[in-house]
Amino acid sequence: TVLVVDFGAQYAQLIARRVREARVYSEIVPSTMPVADMLAKNPAAIVLSGGPSSVYEEGAPRLDRALFEAGVPVFGMCYGFQLMAQSLGGQVDNTGAREYGRTDLHVSRSSSTLFEGTPDEQAVWMSHGDACSAAPEGFTVTASTDVVPVAAFENDDKKLYGVQYHPEVMHSTHGQQVLEHFLYRGAGLSPDWTTGSVIEEQVTAIRELVGDKRAICGLSGGVDSAVAAALVQKAVGSQLTCVYVDHGLMRKGETEQVEKDFVAATGVQLKVVDAQERFLDALKGVSDPEEKRKIIGREFIRVFEQAQAEIIADSGPEVEFLVQGTLYPDVVESGGGTGTANIKSHHNVGGLPEDLEFQLIEPLRKLFKDEVRMVGQELGLPDEIVQRQPFPGPGLGIRIVGEVTKERLDLLREADAIAREELTAAGLDRDIWQCPVVLLADVRSVGVQGDGRTYGHPIVLRPVSSEDAMTADWSRLPYDVLAKISTRITNEVRDVNRVVLDVTSKPPGTIEWE
Ligand code: XMP
């Protein structure tokens, strides 16, 4: 394991992902973890992340020097680099030498462990106010910039390396290569961590844990719950039962994907609850977005719990486990990044008898989204499930501006299916994050179709590009693709006489309209 020590910026997750892209397993630990505890994990190498602090500030995160003396290879980046410099007797100060963004790096020792085979001049991403002006004794300075004399150093004997910039961001053109040089050449690791090994490890662990008991899993139609279920199914077969609530707010073909394709690919035991009428009844007359969301959330939990209770009633008290598709970023963000177990302690599920407790099985707890997709692929799940773009839990219910009715849902489903079909046909699925298709059910405009006047509804296309959905930009889709979608929707979908494009970034607009 490579430990990525998190100094409090958003970079640690990205570093951990980059290490895994190099096929080496990595985990994030907080910088407040005692060095003895870090070393107790027996790390093969350690990466120190960047962070927002300044090393000479009072209260800035520190690191026990013992970390550098344990014989474990260490790579410091940005703040981690400065901390390494300072702890080992180098000089770090606020010289007023600020660099933010793209910077030219001058590599002075191309034969170095980190920079071997990379150009003498390369673009790197900087973000710092302090700078290292003298490397610690025993270190060779391997790169500089116009502003900073010591932008990288290394001590090959002690296996200590550092760079002032952020090799993990894509703007650092040779960043991944430099990181891999550290891992393979510096730390002597081999690229042998694969999703296949994850599956094997998890299947064994889950089998052992579940024994002859039973597990249940809720399927949402999304990637995470599908992959989690498929993994548990591979481990314990028919001891797992999945529940899928069809609330009628799914897009065209999605329920069938779960009912047919997912079952065909995994052989999982599935209980489908048709709750379409119940949701429509509950949503009758409601057009306020928040109210809709609350109603959908509430009904969903009720139906789901009822189904669970039925499964438990059918199979007796041996249902002990609940499978969830929790991902590594959720774990890290909730402060649990230090845990190594893939099993969390028991947890009550509301609506069931008070003394009934589940143990959670979270087989994706150590994985990032792209890794979950790879595991899904390896488990033989269809692309339509594994490569699915994000879709909100409340489904099409929050893509109809106005009251949700059966007719409107059917109409939106048609329009959405056309948009998705054309985007896929144009090969754009991987370029966009998602493309909500929204029906403005409370708006009408005048049109002309055939020989007659129409008075129909507009459909909004909301294609966005994003990395994490926190911010987004509208996607610049090719005009001919937009034209095709527009023509097809207005021709093929009854009551729609206008297609409009949402050209708002987030912020100020959210991705969804409600
Ligand atoms: P917004 O509209 O807030 O959406 O910019 C950000 C991302 O979250 C998705 N989204 C949801 N996902 N339940 C979900 O599981 C929800 O209630 C929900 N609301 C929005 C949205 O599709 C986008 O990817």
Boltz pocket constraint, residues with backbone or C-beta under 6 A from the ligand:
constraints:
  - pocket:
      binder: B
      contacts: [[A, 390], [A, 391], [A, 392], [A, 393], [A, 394], [A, 434], [A, 469], [A, 470], [A, 506], [A, 509], [A, 510], [A, 511], [A, 512], [A, 513]]
      max_distance: 6.0
